[in-house]
Amino acid sequence: MGLHSRTRALMNQLHTWFRERPVSR
C-alpha cells in the first residue's frame, strides 16, 4: 500500500513549504 507513503510525503512537503515560506496569520 503506497497510500501512507504518499500522505507522509505530502505532509512533509507541506511542512517544508510552510517552513520555507511561513504565512502571516
N, CA and C atoms as a LAMMPS dump frame, in Angstrom:
ITEM: TIMESTEP
0
ITEM: NUMBER OF ATOMS
75
ITEM: BOX BOUNDS ff ff ff
-5.0000000000000000e+02 5.0000000000000000e+02
-5.0000000000000000e+02 5.0000000000000000e+02
-5.0000000000000000e+02 5.0000000000000000e+02
ITEM: ATOMS id mol type element x y z
1 1 1 N 0.845 -1.208 0
2 1 2 C 0 0 0
3 1 3 C 0.881 1.26 0
4 2 1 N 0.704 2.085 -0.991
5 2 2 C 1.526 3.308 -1.043
6 2 3 C 0.706 4.543 -0.712
7 3 1 N -0.306 4.326 0.13
8 3 2 C -1.132 5.489 0.496
9 3 3 C -0.483 6.27 1.635
10 4 1 N -0.02 5.51 2.624
11 4 2 C 0.634 6.157 3.764
12 4 3 C 1.876 6.916 3.307
13 5 1 N 2.598 6.279 2.406
14 5 2 C 3.846 6.897 1.912
15 5 3 C 3.512 8.223 1.234
16 6 1 N 2.469 8.197 0.423
17 6 2 C 2.079 9.415 -0.316
18 6 3 C 1.641 10.499 0.682
19 7 1 N 0.802 10.121 1.615
20 7 2 C 0.314 11.102 2.597
21 7 3 C 1.476 11.679 3.395
22 8 1 N 2.413 10.797 3.751
23 8 2 C 3.564 11.25 4.554
24 8 3 C 4.394 12.238 3.72
25 9 1 N 4.611 11.896 2.469
26 9 2 C 5.408 12.763 1.59
27 9 3 C 4.706 14.117 1.432
28 10 1 N 3.402 14.071 1.265
29 10 2 C 2.65 15.328 1.097
30 10 3 C 2.767 16.178 2.355
31 11 1 N 2.59 15.548 3.494
32 11 2 C 2.692 16.281 4.769
33 11 3 C 4.088 16.874 4.92
34 12 1 N 5.1 16.068 4.567
35 12 2 C 6.481 16.542 4.684
36 12 3 C 6.704 17.751 3.785
37 13 1 N 6.226 17.669 2.544
38 13 2 C 6.406 18.77 1.61
39 13 3 C 5.685 20.016 2.122
40 14 1 N 4.492 19.815 2.628
41 14 2 C 3.717 20.949 3.144
42 14 3 C 4.459 21.607 4.295
43 15 1 N 4.977 20.796 5.194
44 15 2 C 5.734 21.321 6.334
45 15 3 C 6.927 22.123 5.859
46 16 1 N 7.655 21.549 4.891
47 16 2 C 8.843 22.237 4.369
48 16 3 C 8.435 23.548 3.719
49 17 1 N 7.369 23.506 2.916
50 17 2 C 6.916 24.716 2.223
51 17 3 C 6.543 25.796 3.241
52 18 1 N 5.79 25.387 4.234
53 18 2 C 5.37 26.348 5.267
54 18 3 C 6.571 26.892 6.017
55 19 1 N 7.555 26.019 6.246
56 19 2 C 8.748 26.432 6.999
57 19 3 C 9.56 27.391 6.129
58 20 1 N 9.654 27.076 4.845
59 20 2 C 10.43 27.935 3.949
60 20 3 C 9.697 29.246 3.696
61 21 1 N 8.365 29.17 3.661
62 21 2 C 7.572 30.374 3.42
63 21 3 C 6.434 30.476 4.426
64 22 1 N 6.739 30.853 5.657
65 22 2 C 5.704 30.995 6.693
66 22 3 C 4.69 32.08 6.324
67 23 1 N 3.432 31.767 6.484
68 23 2 C 2.382 32.739 6.145
69 23 3 C 2.059 33.625 7.347
70 24 1 N 1.659 34.842 7.058
71 24 2 C 1.324 35.78 8.149
72 24 3 C -0.154 35.621 8.499
73 25 1 N -0.423 35.023 9.643
74 25 2 C -1.823 34.802 10.019
75 25 3 C -2.23 35.782 11.102
